[in-house]
Amino acid sequence: MLYLKDTVYSFDTDQYEHFLEQWISGTRVLAGEELATDITTAVRDEFSTYDWIMEGLLKRAGFTIEKVQYAQGFLAEYICKKS
């Protein structure tokens, strides 16, 4: 079994810039400038991926995705079983 919870983008790729602007500005309002800056840095410098890519990686590695949950357009949880 594999449990994976990580940043995985699940929003419509045509809305990339709009989604990121809303996410960062909403965070700024709710949690302040420091966290908004951290998100900006993470989006720019980290190698997060999209849902369809992560699902393909898991399947290619021989896993069956038993359960997946996407939240807020940027967070994913997978429960997988080795096929």
C-alpha positions, 0 to 999 in steps of 0.5 A: 500500500502507498499513501501519498499526500502532496501538492498536486495541481488539479485545477483547469490548466487553462486557468493557471494564472487566474487560479494562482492569483486567486490562491495567493491573494486569498492566502494574503487576506486570510493568513498574511503576507509571509505565507503568501510569499511562501506560496509564491516561492513554492510555485516558482521554485518547486516541482509540483505536478498536475493530477493527470501526470501524478496518476500516470506516474503511479500507474506506471510504477505499478500501482492501482489508485484505490482512492483519490481526493483533490482539495482546493485545486492544489492538494491531493491524497492518494491511497494506492495498492501495488498491482 
